[in-house]
């Protein structure tokens, strides 16, 4: 079985692993990095890191169209059920692990906020450590640098996706420190250049990662994929 991750844009990713198709943080229609529409998406699992609109704007439509299992923080899961009538939900919290057809998904902390689009409380933001037969991927979600990344690193990360945009998340300098703590074999930057407040030079950041750490940095354009 092979596992590949396509960078849709901003903080949205599509994973194809065997027969499984997993979408992380569905933000499509208003995402300037992609022309992908909710009707174009065929997935069986959706993972949600937090409730901000640039991560869940198209969640309800994609989930309704596909009947995909939505895995999210408990407060988001209950909001999806009570406010939007979704039923194929799996609620989680920090430290929890769920076994799914493609592997295991563990919910880990992120340092950020998580209000929902209608002002409802979205619980706390999260990241995901996903273990596939081929290796382990860490999706940091939107986060600041935090020292407990040392604990996340202990699982042995083959591929990490971390934000570098600054302003709403950690910026390039703190993201370098995150790579040093996490020690992934490979790292891909995300959550940058979508809007002016998060403009960054990903190539310059990649050069710093390759010079200052033992990790290999790969910059993906929207629509490009990387194999685990």
Beta strands, then each sheet from edge to edge (+ up, - down):
strand 1: 3-9
strand 2: 12-17
strand 3: 20-24
strand 4: 45-47
strand 5: 69-73
strand 6: 89-92
strand 7: 97-100
strand 8: 103-109
strand 9: 126-132
strand 10: 135-139
strand 11: 159-163
strand 12: 186-190
strand 13: 216-217
strand 14: 225-227
sheet 1: 6+ 5+ 4+ 3+ 2- 1+ 14-
sheet 2: 7+ 8- 9+ 10- 11- 12- 13-
end
